[in-house]
């Protein structure tokens, strides 16, 4: 998998760091800048880029020295972090990192959640396809689809009727079934502030080779990096995958399953229908999750779990038998 250039998907307003700080000066408490550069990217805990911004929340990094890229400015609302980083790296201290996250990023990166976003489409065989998308000539796009800016679709892939695909890279020999949405905005925002406070989602969706994604599924793009579905994954209909999820090879997921953000599902996992997974969990390799389970904790490899909250299926069966005797 090749990592993407954010500029393939998003319009980027070129702006110098000094001007950027000046625009938002009412929200900035203090700043220390080594050198002025044009902001061109956004870094995360997993990926650092030159000429980029990195939003540093409390407790997300154990070792601040791992931030090694040149021309990176760190934005934090932690006075402790600011003092530790000052004179070592470019750093901006703000009043509240959540309050400023959207306004900072909307200055630079223009997504389809931004009123300024533009794309140009060709109408081809009943579908609207961006002039900036790349689709291999061996792939088939059925009628009623919309394929957005920067999307890439590999060899012998089939996109069936009425799919919406944006901010997405799809590999070879994959099938996307009817009415599925790939690359939609993830679910992240400060509470009780409405749509104007939605956190910008500036990542993308990667779907590998030989996958099948069922009808009426929704896979949200990453907040900063990737929502990733690896090779040979099989999804039934009506499945939701939240932002930053990673589903590894040979995973099978039945209908009406919901996967919250930042879940990691290891290889060869089987998930039954109507399962719900809470966010930031790890599901171990070769595990099985029974239908209608509610998974609230990470699962060890080779586990078989059931129930709510999901527990070892043998324990769950014993509890269920006892409950039946009492009723």
Helices and strands as residue ranges (DSSP letters): H 6-9, E 11-12, E 15-16, H 17-23, G 25-27, E 28-32, E 38-39, E 41-42, E 52-55, G 64-66, E 72-76, H 79-85, E 90-94, H 97-106, E 109-110, E 121-124, E 127-130, E 134-135, E 140-141, E 146-147, E 152-153, E 158-159, E 164-165, E 168-170, E 175-176, E 181-184, G 195-197, E 204-207, E 212-213, E 218-220, E 226-229, E 234-235, E 240-241, E 246-247, E 252-253, E 258-259, E 264-265, E 270-271, E 276-277, E 282-283, E 288-289, E 294-295, E 304-306, E 311-312, H 313-326
